Amino acid sequence: MDVSIEPGAIQANLTATSQDELFSKMAQPLVLAGKVHDDFAQHVIDREKAFPTGLPFENFGVAIPHTDPEHVIEPAVAVATLAEPVEFRVMGDPDQTVLVTLVFVLALNDGYAHLEFLQKVIKLAQDADSVEKMFSARDDRSLFELVKRFLT
């Protein structure tokens, strides 16, 4: 399955003060590109409350929020590096929190492809060199080029 990487959905140094604001800002380009339904962000917010997606890594936190396939029109991903960390609960240990600075919002509509792409994202997050390059991207275009190279 091809996952669309829309240039507008790749954002460097995004500013958000909460998960809700973050998800809204990251979902908007996917809505505008016709990849997800208008209420996609709200479904991501609701799912995150029930199933946290924060992952602590050695020097940073990653979140991989998503929602159910029926809210997706065409498979896509939104990626953001954050100017300031946003707190997430840890996947598999919701009593713990992690400060997240790298976010991948997955808009996928196929369970198998979802797992496959999730593995690709986690592998990328474990690659310190690649992550450092992403954090160093000064603008959306530079980050887009990196994401495209790393995830396709």
TIVO-2410 file (N, C-alpha, C; in nm, 3 decimals):
# residues 152
REC num residu      c1      c2      c3 atome chaine
REC   1      M   0.084  -0.119   0.000     N      A
REC   1      M   0.000   0.000   0.000    CA      A
REC   1      M   0.088   0.124   0.000     C      A
REC   2      D   0.055   0.218  -0.086     N      A
REC   2      D   0.127   0.344  -0.089    CA      A
REC   2      D   0.065   0.439   0.012     C      A
REC   3      V   0.151   0.500   0.092     N      A
REC   3      V   0.108   0.599   0.189    CA      A
REC   3      V   0.150   0.735   0.135     C      A
REC   4      S   0.053   0.822   0.118     N      A
REC   4      S   0.081   0.954   0.063    CA      A
REC   4      S   0.155   1.040   0.165     C      A
REC   5      I   0.262   1.102   0.120     N      A
REC   5      I   0.334   1.198   0.203    CA      A
REC   5      I   0.313   1.334   0.137     C      A
REC   6      E   0.216   1.408   0.190     N      A
REC   6      E   0.178   1.539   0.136    CA      A
REC   6      E   0.274   1.645   0.188     C      A
REC   7      P   0.332   1.725   0.101     N      A
REC   7      P   0.424   1.829   0.148    CA      A
REC   7      P   0.364   1.918   0.257     C      A
REC   8      G   0.236   1.953   0.246     N      A
REC   8      G   0.173   2.040   0.346    CA      A
REC   8      G   0.156   1.975   0.482     C      A
REC   9      A   0.162   1.842   0.486     N      A
REC   9      A   0.140   1.769   0.611    CA      A
REC   9      A   0.271   1.740   0.685     C      A
REC  10      I   0.381   1.792   0.634     N      A
REC  10      I   0.512   1.774   0.698    CA      A
REC  10      I   0.553   1.910   0.752     C      A
REC  11      Q   0.561   1.921   0.885     N      A
REC  11      Q   0.580   2.051   0.948    CA      A
REC  11      Q   0.698   2.050   1.045     C      A
REC  12      A   0.793   2.140   1.021     N      A
REC  12      A   0.911   2.152   1.107    CA      A
REC  12      A   0.886   2.258   1.214     C      A
REC  13      N   0.928   2.228   1.335     N      A
REC  13      N   0.919   2.323   1.447    CA      A
REC  13      N   0.777   2.374   1.471     C      A
REC  14      L   0.682   2.282   1.463     N      A
REC  14      L   0.542   2.316   1.487    CA      A
REC  14      L   0.523   2.355   1.634     C      A
REC  15      T   0.440   2.455   1.656     N      A
REC  15      T   0.410   2.499   1.792    CA      A
REC  15      T   0.269   2.456   1.828     C      A
REC  16      A   0.255   2.388   1.942     N      A
REC  16      A   0.124   2.347   1.993    CA      A
REC  16      A   0.136   2.338   2.145     C      A
REC  17      T   0.032   2.382   2.214     N      A
REC  17      T   0.036   2.381   2.360    CA      A
REC  17      T  -0.036   2.261   2.420     C      A
REC  18      S  -0.104   2.183   2.335     N      A
REC  18      S  -0.177   2.065   2.385    CA      A
REC  18      S  -0.185   1.961   2.274     C      A
REC  19      Q  -0.222   1.840   2.312     N      A
REC  19      Q  -0.244   1.736   2.212    CA      A
REC  19      Q  -0.357   1.775   2.117     C      A
REC  20      D  -0.464   1.831   2.170     N      A
REC  20      D  -0.578   1.868   2.086    CA      A
REC  20      D  -0.535   1.966   1.977     C      A
REC  21      E  -0.461   2.070   2.017     N      A
REC  21      E  -0.414   2.169   1.920    CA      A
REC  21      E  -0.319   2.105   1.820     C      A
REC  22      L  -0.231   2.020   1.870     N      A
REC  22      L  -0.134   1.951   1.785    CA      A
REC  22      L  -0.205   1.866   1.679     C      A
REC  23      F  -0.301   1.784   1.722     N      A
REC  23      F  -0.372   1.697   1.629    CA      A
REC  23      F  -0.450   1.777   1.527     C      A
REC  24      S  -0.511   1.887   1.570     N      A
REC  24      S  -0.585   1.973   1.477    CA      A
REC  24      S  -0.493   2.031   1.372     C      A
REC  25      K  -0.378   2.083   1.415     N      A
REC  25      K  -0.283   2.142   1.321    CA      A
REC  25      K  -0.225   2.039   1.225     C      A
REC  26      M  -0.204   1.917   1.274     N      A
REC  26      M  -0.146   1.813   1.188    CA      A
REC  26      M  -0.250   1.752   1.095     C      A
REC  27      A  -0.376   1.746   1.137     N      A
REC  27      A  -0.481   1.686   1.054    CA      A
REC  27      A  -0.527   1.780   0.943     C      A
REC  28      Q  -0.521   1.909   0.967     N      A
REC  28      Q  -0.576   2.006   0.872    CA      A
REC  28      Q  -0.521   1.988   0.730     C      A
REC  29      P  -0.389   1.975   0.710     N      A
REC  29      P  -0.339   1.955   0.573    CA      A
REC  29      P  -0.390   1.826   0.509     C      A
REC  30      L  -0.415   1.722   0.590     N      A
REC  30      L  -0.468   1.596   0.538    CA      A
REC  30      L  -0.614   1.614   0.495     C      A
REC  31      V  -0.689   1.693   0.572     N      A
REC  31      V  -0.828   1.723   0.537    CA      A
REC  31      V  -0.829   1.801   0.405     C      A
REC  32      L  -0.746   1.904   0.396     N      A
REC  32      L  -0.741   1.988   0.276    CA      A
REC  32      L  -0.699   1.909   0.152     C      A
REC  33      A  -0.614   1.809   0.172     N      A
REC  33      A  -0.568   1.726   0.060    CA      A
REC  33      A  -0.669   1.617   0.024     C      A
REC  34      G  -0.778   1.607   0.100     N      A
REC  34      G  -0.880   1.507   0.072    CA      A
REC  34      G  -0.841   1.366   0.114     C      A
REC  35      K  -0.746   1.354   0.207     N      A
REC  35      K  -0.699   1.223   0.253    CA      A
REC  35      K  -0.781   1.168   0.370     C      A
REC  36      V  -0.838   1.259   0.450     N      A
REC  36      V  -0.916   1.217   0.567    CA      A
REC  36      V  -1.045   1.299   0.574     C      A
REC  37      H  -1.139   1.249   0.654     N      A
REC  37      H  -1.265   1.319   0.674    CA      A
REC  37      H  -1.245   1.439   0.766     C      A
REC  38      D  -1.337   1.535   0.761     N      A
REC  38      D  -1.328   1.658   0.838    CA      A
REC  38      D  -1.312   1.635   0.988     C      A
REC  39      D  -1.371   1.528   1.040     N      A
REC  39      D  -1.367   1.503   1.184    CA      A
REC  39      D  -1.250   1.413   1.226     C      A
REC  40      F  -1.155   1.393   1.137     N      A
REC  40      F  -1.040   1.305   1.163    CA      A
REC  40      F  -0.968   1.344   1.292     C      A
REC  41      A  -0.935   1.472   1.310     N      A
REC  41      A  -0.860   1.516   1.428    CA      A
REC  41      A  -0.933   1.478   1.557     C      A
REC  42      Q  -1.064   1.497   1.561     N      A
REC  42      Q  -1.139   1.464   1.681    CA      A
REC  42      Q  -1.132   1.314   1.712     C      A
REC  43      H  -1.135   1.232   1.609     N      A
REC  43      H  -1.125   1.087   1.631    CA      A
REC  43      H  -0.986   1.048   1.679     C      A
REC  44      V  -0.883   1.118   1.631     N      A
REC  44      V  -0.747   1.093   1.679    CA      A
REC  44      V  -0.738   1.132   1.828     C      A
REC  45      I  -0.795   1.247   1.862     N      A
REC  45      I  -0.796   1.294   2.002    CA      A
REC  45      I  -0.865   1.191   2.091     C      A
REC  46      D  -0.982   1.144   2.049     N      A
REC  46      D  -1.058   1.047   2.128    CA      A
REC  46      D  -0.981   0.916   2.145     C      A
REC  47      R  -0.919   0.869   2.037     N      A
REC  47      R  -0.847   0.741   2.044    CA      A
REC  47      R  -0.724   0.754   2.134     C      A
REC  48      E  -0.657   0.867   2.126     N      A
REC  48      E  -0.536   0.889   2.207    CA      A
REC  48      E  -0.569   0.882   2.356     C      A
REC  49      K  -0.687   0.930   2.394     N      A
REC  49      K  -0.728   0.926   2.535    CA      A
REC  49      K  -0.742   0.781   2.583     C      A
REC  50      A  -0.794   0.695   2.496     N      A
REC  50      A  -0.815   0.555   2.532    CA      A
REC  50      A  -0.690   0.470   2.512     C      A
REC  51      F  -0.614   0.500   2.408     N      A
REC  51      F  -0.496   0.420   2.372    CA      A
REC  51      F  -0.378   0.513   2.345     C      A
REC  52      P  -0.303   0.550   2.451     N      A
REC  52      P  -0.193   0.644   2.435    CA      A
REC  52      P  -0.085   0.592   2.340     C      A
REC  53      T  -0.016   0.684   2.272     N      A
REC  53      T   0.083   0.644   2.172    CA      A
REC  53      T   0.221   0.704   2.194     C      A
REC  54      G   0.247   0.758   2.313     N      A
REC  54      G   0.379   0.814   2.340    CA      A
REC  54      G   0.483   0.704   2.356     C      A
REC  55      L   0.600   0.726   2.298     N      A
REC  55      L   0.710   0.629   2.308    CA      A
REC  55      L   0.838   0.702   2.351     C      A
REC  56      P   0.892   0.665   2.468     N      A
REC  56      P   1.016   0.729   2.511    CA      A
REC  56      P   1.137   0.665   2.443     C      A
REC  57      F   1.221   0.749   2.387     N      A
REC  57      F   1.350   0.705   2.333    CA      A
REC  57      F   1.458   0.770   2.418     C      A
REC  58      E   1.583   0.742   2.389     N      A
REC  58      E   1.690   0.788   2.477    CA      A
REC  58      E   1.691   0.939   2.500     C      A
REC  59      N   1.683   1.017   2.393     N      A
REC  59      N   1.696   1.162   2.408    CA      A
REC  59      N   1.573   1.242   2.369     C      A
REC  60      F   1.462   1.174   2.343     N      A
REC  60      F   1.342   1.243   2.297    CA      A
REC  60      F   1.223   1.148   2.308     C      A
REC  61      G   1.105   1.205   2.287     N      A
REC  61      G   0.984   1.123   2.284    CA      A
REC  61      G   0.918   1.132   2.148     C      A
REC  62      V   0.857   1.021   2.107     N      A
REC  62      V   0.786   1.012   1.979    CA      A
REC  62      V   0.642   0.974   2.011     C      A
REC  63      A   0.549   1.027   1.931     N      A
REC  63      A   0.410   0.981   1.940    CA      A
REC  63      A   0.365   0.940   1.800     C      A
REC  64      I   0.284   0.835   1.795     N      A
REC  64      I   0.236   0.783   1.668    CA      A
REC  64      I   0.083   0.770   1.675     C      A
REC  65      P   0.013   0.882   1.691     N      A
REC  65      P  -0.132   0.876   1.701    CA      A
REC  65      P  -0.199   0.839   1.569     C      A
REC  66      H  -0.317   0.779   1.580     N      A
REC  66      H  -0.395   0.741   1.462    CA      A
REC  66      H  -0.538   0.716   1.508     C      A
REC  67      T  -0.622   0.678   1.415     N      A
REC  67      T  -0.760   0.643   1.450    CA      A
REC  67      T  -0.808   0.533   1.356     C      A
REC  68      D  -0.935   0.501   1.365     N      A
REC  68      D  -0.990   0.389   1.290    CA      A
REC  68      D  -0.996   0.417   1.140     C      A
REC  69      P  -0.987   0.311   1.059     N      A
REC  69      P  -0.982   0.324   0.913    CA      A
REC  69      P  -1.100   0.398   0.851     C      A
REC  70      E  -1.219   0.392   0.912     N      A
REC  70      E  -1.335   0.456   0.848    CA      A
REC  70      E  -1.324   0.609   0.842     C      A
REC  71      H  -1.227   0.666   0.913     N      A
REC  71      H  -1.208   0.812   0.911    CA      A
REC  71      H  -1.106   0.855   0.807     C      A
REC  72      V  -1.055   0.756   0.732     N      A
REC  72      V  -0.951   0.781   0.632    CA      A
REC  72      V  -1.009   0.761   0.492     C      A
REC  73      I  -0.978   0.853   0.402     N      A
REC  73      I  -1.022   0.841   0.262    CA      A
REC  73      I  -0.912   0.773   0.181     C      A
REC  74      E  -0.789   0.822   0.194     N      A
REC  74      E  -0.672   0.762   0.129    CA      A
REC  74      E  -0.557   0.759   0.227     C      A
REC  75      P  -0.476   0.654   0.228     N      A
REC  75      P  -0.365   0.643   0.324    CA      A
REC  75      P  -0.268   0.761   0.311     C      A
REC  76      A  -0.234   0.818   0.428     N      A
REC  76      A  -0.142   0.931   0.431    CA      A
REC  76      A  -0.078   0.939   0.569     C      A
REC  77      V   0.023   1.023   0.580     N      A
REC  77      V   0.090   1.045   0.708    CA      A
REC  77      V   0.117   1.194   0.722     C      A
REC  78      A   0.106   1.242   0.844     N      A
REC  78      A   0.147   1.379   0.877    CA      A
REC  78      A   0.262   1.366   0.976     C      A
REC  79      V   0.367   1.445   0.956     N      A
REC  79      V   0.484   1.438   1.043    CA      A
REC  79      V   0.519   1.578   1.091     C      A
REC  80      A   0.554   1.588   1.220     N      A
REC  80      A   0.596   1.718   1.272    CA      A
REC  80      A   0.707   1.702   1.374     C      A
REC  81      T   0.803   1.793   1.367     N      A
REC  81      T   0.896   1.813   1.478    CA      A
REC  81      T   0.837   1.930   1.555     C      A
REC  82      L   0.846   1.925   1.687     N      A
REC  82      L   0.782   2.027   1.769    CA      A
REC  82      L   0.883   2.126   1.825     C      A
REC  83      A   0.846   2.254   1.821     N      A
REC  83      A   0.931   2.360   1.875    CA      A
REC  83      A   0.947   2.341   2.027     C      A
REC  84      E   0.838   2.301   2.092     N      A
REC  84      E   0.838   2.273   2.236    CA      A
REC  84      E   0.768   2.139   2.257     C      A
REC  85      P   0.817   2.058   2.351     N      A
REC  85      P   0.757   1.926   2.373    CA      A
REC  85      P   0.610   1.935   2.417     C      A
REC  86      V   0.534   1.833   2.381     N      A
REC  86      V   0.397   1.816   2.427    CA      A
REC  86      V   0.393   1.684   2.505     C      A
REC  87      E   0.326   1.686   2.619     N      A
REC  87      E   0.320   1.567   2.704    CA      A
REC  87      E   0.220   1.465   2.649     C      A
REC  88      F   0.264   1.339   2.643     N      A
REC  88      F   0.180   1.226   2.602    CA      A
REC  88      F   0.190   1.119   2.709     C      A
REC  89      R   0.086   1.038   2.720     N      A
REC  89      R   0.095   0.919   2.804    CA      A
REC  89      R   0.165   0.810   2.723     C      A
REC  90      V   0.236   0.724   2.793     N      A
REC  90      V   0.319   0.622   2.727    CA      A
REC  90      V   0.234   0.503   2.682     C      A
REC  91      M   0.259   0.460   2.558     N      A
REC  91      M   0.193   0.342   2.502    CA      A
REC  91      M   0.225   0.221   2.590     C      A
REC  92      G   0.123   0.150   2.632     N      A
REC  92      G   0.144   0.029   2.712    CA      A
REC  92      G   0.166   0.056   2.861     C      A
REC  93      D   0.184   0.183   2.900     N      A
REC  93      D   0.204   0.218   3.040    CA      A
REC  93      D   0.146   0.358   3.064     C      A
REC  94      P   0.012   0.370   3.056     N      A
REC  94      P  -0.054   0.501   3.057    CA      A
REC  94      P  -0.036   0.582   3.186     C      A
REC  95      D   0.019   0.520   3.292     N      A
REC  95      D   0.046   0.597   3.414    CA      A
REC  95      D   0.172   0.681   3.399     C      A
REC  96      Q   0.253   0.648   3.301     N      A
REC  96      Q   0.376   0.722   3.274    CA      A
REC  96      Q   0.352   0.823   3.162     C      A
REC  97      T   0.430   0.931   3.163     N      A
REC  97      T   0.420   1.029   3.054    CA      A
REC  97      T   0.558   1.048   2.991     C      A
REC  98      V   0.555   1.101   2.870     N      A
REC  98      V   0.679   1.130   2.797    CA      A
REC  98      V   0.661   1.264   2.727     C      A
REC  99      L   0.766   1.344   2.726     N      A
REC  99      L   0.764   1.470   2.652    CA      A
REC  99      L   0.801   1.440   2.508     C      A
REC 100      V   0.708   1.467   2.418     N      A
REC 100      V   0.722   1.430   2.277    CA      A
REC 100      V   0.766   1.551   2.194     C      A
REC 101      T   0.862   1.526   2.104     N      A
REC 101      T   0.907   1.632   2.012    CA      A
REC 101      T   0.903   1.587   1.866     C      A
REC 102      L   0.863   1.462   1.842     N      A
REC 102      L   0.850   1.410   1.705    CA      A
REC 102      L   0.719   1.333   1.697     C      A
REC 103      V   0.632   1.372   1.602     N      A
REC 103      V   0.499   1.313   1.594    CA      A
REC 103      V   0.471   1.265   1.451     C      A
REC 104      F   0.419   1.144   1.443     N      A
REC 104      F   0.373   1.086   1.316    CA      A
REC 104      F   0.225   1.057   1.332     C      A
REC 105      V   0.138   1.130   1.264     N      A
REC 105      V  -0.006   1.100   1.267    CA      A
REC 105      V  -0.033   1.010   1.147     C      A
REC 106      L  -0.076   0.889   1.175     N      A
REC 106      L  -0.101   0.792   1.069    CA      A
REC 106      L  -0.249   0.794   1.029     C      A
REC 107      A  -0.271   0.806   0.899     N      A
REC 107      A  -0.406   0.798   0.845    CA      A
REC 107      A  -0.406   0.679   0.750     C      A
REC 108      L  -0.433   0.562   0.808     N      A
REC 108      L  -0.425   0.439   0.730    CA      A
REC 108      L  -0.558   0.365   0.735     C      A
REC 109      N  -0.591   0.296   0.626     N      A
REC 109      N  -0.721   0.230   0.621    CA      A
REC 109      N  -0.712   0.079   0.594     C      A
REC 110      D  -0.596   0.022   0.623     N      A
REC 110      D  -0.575  -0.121   0.604    CA      A
REC 110      D  -0.492  -0.172   0.722     C      A
REC 111      G  -0.548  -0.267   0.797     N      A
REC 111      G  -0.483  -0.315   0.918    CA      A
REC 111      G  -0.342  -0.367   0.898     C      A
REC 112      Y  -0.322  -0.449   0.794     N      A
REC 112      Y  -0.190  -0.506   0.770    CA      A
REC 112      Y  -0.090  -0.397   0.732     C      A
REC 113      A  -0.131  -0.310   0.642     N      A
REC 113      A  -0.045  -0.200   0.599    CA      A
REC 113      A  -0.014  -0.109   0.717     C      A
REC 114      H  -0.111  -0.094   0.806     N      A
REC 114      H  -0.092  -0.011   0.925    CA      A
REC 114      H   0.025  -0.065   1.007     C      A
REC 115      L   0.025  -0.194   1.033     N      A
REC 115      L   0.134  -0.254   1.112    CA      A
REC 115      L   0.268  -0.241   1.040     C      A
REC 116      E   0.266  -0.262   0.911     N      A
REC 116      E   0.387  -0.253   0.831    CA      A
REC 116      E   0.446  -0.111   0.836     C      A
REC 117      F   0.359  -0.011   0.820     N      A
REC 117      F   0.404   0.127   0.820    CA      A
REC 117      F   0.447   0.169   0.961     C      A
REC 118      L   0.376   0.121   1.062     N      A
REC 118      L   0.411   0.148   1.201    CA      A
REC 118      L   0.552   0.097   1.231     C      A
REC 119      Q   0.583  -0.023   1.182     N      A
REC 119      Q   0.719  -0.078   1.201    CA      A
REC 119      Q   0.823   0.011   1.135     C      A
REC 120      K   0.791   0.063   1.017     N      A
REC 120      K   0.882   0.151   0.945    CA      A
REC 120      K   0.908   0.279   1.025     C      A
REC 121      V   0.802   0.335   1.083     N      A
REC 121      V   0.812   0.457   1.163    CA      A
REC 121      V   0.896   0.431   1.288     C      A
REC 122      I   0.871   0.319   1.356     N      A
REC 122      I   0.946   0.288   1.479    CA      A
REC 122      I   1.093   0.264   1.445     C      A
REC 123      K   1.119   0.196   1.335     N      A
REC 123      K   1.258   0.174   1.292    CA      A
REC 123      K   1.327   0.309   1.267     C      A
REC 124      L   1.256   0.401   1.204     N      A
REC 124      L   1.311   0.535   1.180    CA      A
REC 124      L   1.339   0.604   1.313     C      A
REC 125      A   1.246   0.597   1.407     N      A
REC 125      A   1.262   0.663   1.537    CA      A
REC 125      A   1.381   0.606   1.615     C      A
REC 126      Q   1.415   0.481   1.589     N      A
REC 126      Q   1.528   0.417   1.658    CA      A
REC 126      Q   1.661   0.453   1.594     C      A
REC 127      D   1.659   0.515   1.477     N      A
REC 127      D   1.781   0.551   1.406    CA      A
REC 127      D   1.821   0.694   1.446     C      A
REC 128      A   1.912   0.703   1.542     N      A
REC 128      A   1.950   0.832   1.600    CA      A
REC 128      A   1.998   0.932   1.494     C      A
REC 129      D   2.072   0.885   1.395     N      A
REC 129      D   2.122   0.973   1.289    CA      A
REC 129      D   2.008   1.037   1.210     C      A
REC 130      S   1.913   0.954   1.169     N      A
REC 130      S   1.800   1.003   1.090    CA      A
REC 130      S   1.715   1.100   1.172     C      A
REC 131      V   1.692   1.068   1.298     N      A
REC 131      V   1.612   1.154   1.384    CA      A
REC 131      V   1.682   1.288   1.403     C      A
REC 132      E   1.812   1.285   1.422     N      A
REC 132      E   1.889   1.408   1.439    CA      A
REC 132      E   1.875   1.496   1.314     C      A
REC 133      K   1.880   1.434   1.198     N      A
REC 133      K   1.861   1.509   1.072    CA      A
REC 133      K   1.722   1.573   1.068     C      A
REC 134      M   1.621   1.498   1.113     N      A
REC 134      M   1.485   1.552   1.112    CA      A
REC 134      M   1.474   1.672   1.207     C      A
REC 135      F   1.533   1.660   1.326     N      A
REC 135      F   1.528   1.771   1.421    CA      A
REC 135      F   1.607   1.892   1.370     C      A
REC 136      S   1.705   1.868   1.286     N      A
REC 136      S   1.787   1.976   1.232    CA      A
REC 136      S   1.723   2.047   1.113     C      A
REC 137      A   1.619   1.987   1.057     N      A
REC 137      A   1.553   2.049   0.940    CA      A
REC 137      A   1.500   2.186   0.979     C      A
REC 138      R   1.542   2.288   0.905     N      A
REC 138      R   1.508   2.425   0.940    CA      A
REC 138      R   1.369   2.467   0.890     C      A
REC 139      D   1.319   2.398   0.789     N      A
REC 139      D   1.190   2.438   0.733    CA      A
REC 139      D   1.113   2.314   0.688     C      A
REC 140      D   0.986   2.337   0.654     N      A
REC 140      D   0.897   2.228   0.616    CA      A
REC 140      D   0.950   2.151   0.495     C      A
REC 141      R   1.003   2.223   0.397     N      A
REC 141      R   1.051   2.159   0.273    CA      A
REC 141      R   1.167   2.063   0.303     C      A
REC 142      S   1.261   2.107   0.385     N      A
REC 142      S   1.376   2.021   0.421    CA      A
REC 142      S   1.328   1.896   0.494     C      A
REC 143      L   1.235   1.916   0.588     N      A
REC 143      L   1.181   1.801   0.663    CA      A
REC 143      L   1.105   1.708   0.569     C      A
REC 144      F   1.028   1.765   0.477     N      A
REC 144      F   0.955   1.684   0.379    CA      A
REC 144      F   1.050   1.594   0.300     C      A
REC 145      E   1.160   1.650   0.252     N      A
REC 145      E   1.257   1.571   0.174    CA      A
REC 145      E   1.312   1.456   0.257     C      A
REC 146      L   1.341   1.481   0.384     N      A
REC 146      L   1.392   1.375   0.472    CA      A
REC 146      L   1.287   1.266   0.496     C      A
REC 147      V   1.165   1.309   0.529     N      A
REC 147      V   1.057   1.214   0.556    CA      A
REC 147      V   1.033   1.126   0.434     C      A
REC 148      K   1.030   1.190   0.318     N      A
REC 148      K   1.009   1.114   0.194    CA      A
REC 148      K   1.120   1.009   0.175     C      A
REC 149      R   1.242   1.051   0.200     N      A
REC 149      R   1.354   0.958   0.184    CA      A
REC 149      R   1.348   0.845   0.287     C      A
REC 150      F   1.314   0.877   0.410     N      A
REC 150      F   1.315   0.777   0.516    CA      A
REC 150      F   1.196   0.681   0.513     C      A
REC 151      L   1.080   0.728   0.465     N      A
REC 151      L   0.958   0.647   0.476    CA      A
REC 151      L   0.905   0.590   0.345     C      A
REC 152      T   0.974   0.615   0.233     N      A
REC 152      T   0.926   0.556   0.106    CA      A
REC 152      T   1.029   0.460   0.049     C      A
***
